[in-house]
Amino acid sequence: MVTLYSNKESSDVAKAVGDYIIKIQDESIQKAGVFKVAVSGGSLGKVLKAALIDDPELSKRVKWDKWEVFFSDERIVPLDHAESNYGLFDEKVLLSLPAGSPKPKVHTIDASLITGSDGQTEGSDNAKDEAIAEEYGKLFANDAHLDLILLGCGPDGHTCSLFPGHPLLKENKALVALIKDSPKPPPRRITITFPVLSQAGNIAFVAEGEGKAPAIDEIFNKPESQLPCKFVNDLNVPVTWFVNDAALKNVNVTPSKY
């Protein structure tokens, strides 16, 4: 089931995302004592900060010590690199937590295996890249279920590091895969695959801005679409979209308010 929520202002989008996350958090902790969530990069870190740290009411309800954080994809760069999804989460969320606040358990890639420079293929060690993906995949080997996967939607309809027309869209064995030819730099990354996405308890997209409107139009209005985000919508998983009104410009859909 796919649900679409829209608000005019980014601040209201963040509030809706925060309310939604807390709801899934509380349900997951009540059921299993832990909240397992995967996050992506891009603008999501800014949204999480606004929703879960800067909001005075929502911030009181976040049980960080019960969170187990994974990354839906990661660039093969040092953890403090500007392109690192962990680095973004660290900057926007972890470093913004009040002093003495409980911290979530965060699963990063094994930085000791990183070779090359800035995620480029030149000077990199393919065997070590494969090992990075394999080691991260072991986190899901016994249980690939995540309570929530928080994703973005690129202007090209990509999500995680799963790009339109890429062979990894058909990967059905590896839970985490290496991609060496990402059309969006840097080229070397790891990404969760559809075998993980399909086992999620919930998936949510956060997409804002007019630049996302053409992709969203295709995802929601063209059944034959081959965009990765459309494939996610088609999974047997509750999928929720949080967008601002600009992202729905000239898109023939009827959103709700969260």
C-alpha positions, 0 to 999 in steps of 0.5 A, a space after each residue: 500500500 502506498 500513501 502520499 502526504 504533502 505539505 507546502 512548507 519544508 518545516 511541516 514536511 519535517 514535522 510529519 516525518 518526525 511524527 511518523 518515525 516516532 510512531 514506527 519507533 514506538 511500535 517497534 520497541 514495544 514489539 522487539 525492544 529495539 528500533 532498526 532503521 536504515 537511512 539514506 543521504 542527501 537532504 534526509 539528514 537535514 530533515 531528521 535534525 529538524 524533526 527529531 532534534 530541533 523540534 522541542 516536542 518530538 525530540 522528547 519522544 525519541 528513544 535514541 538508546 533503542 535505535 539501531 541505525 544502518 545505511 541504505 547505501 554508502 559511498 566508499 570514502 572515509 567516514 569523515 569525507 564530505 560524500 559519506 552518508 555516515 558523515 552526514 548523519 554524524 554532522 546533522 544528527 549525532 553531533 547535534 544531540 544534547 550533551 549527555 544524551 543517549 546515542 543510537 547504535 550506528 553501523 558504518 562500513 569498515 573504514 579500514 578497507 577503504 582504498 583509492 581517493 574520493 570514491 574514484 575507481 583509479 587506485 582502488 582495490 576491487 577485492 577490498 571494495 567487495 569485502 566492504 559490501 560483504 561485511 556490511 551484508 553480514 549485518 543482515 545475514 541472520 535477519 534482514 528485517 528493518 522496521 523502517 527504511 528512510 529513502 530519498 528519490 533522485 530526479 532520475 527516480 533512483 533510490 539507495 544507490 539503485 539507478 535506472 537500468 542498472 543490473 543491480 535492480 535485478 539482484 536477488 541474492 546479495 543483501 548488500 551489493 557493490 556498485 563501481 559505476 554509479 552514474 552519480 559520483 562518486 562511482 564506488 558505493 555499496 547499497 542494500 538491494 531489493 531482497 532487503 527492501 522487500 523485507 522491511 516493515 515500513 518504507 518512507 520516501 522524503 522528496 522535496 522541490 520541483 526537480 523531483 516532480 517529473 520523476 514522481 509523476 512517472 512513479 505514480 502515473 505510469 504503471 509501466 515505469 522502470 524507475 527504481 522508486 516505482 519498483 519500491 512502490 510495487 513491493 508488498 510493504 507499506 510505503 509512505 511518501 512525504 513531499 512538499 507541494 513543489 514536488 507535486 507541481 503538475 503531478 496528477 495525484 491527490 495527496 493527504 495531510 499527515 
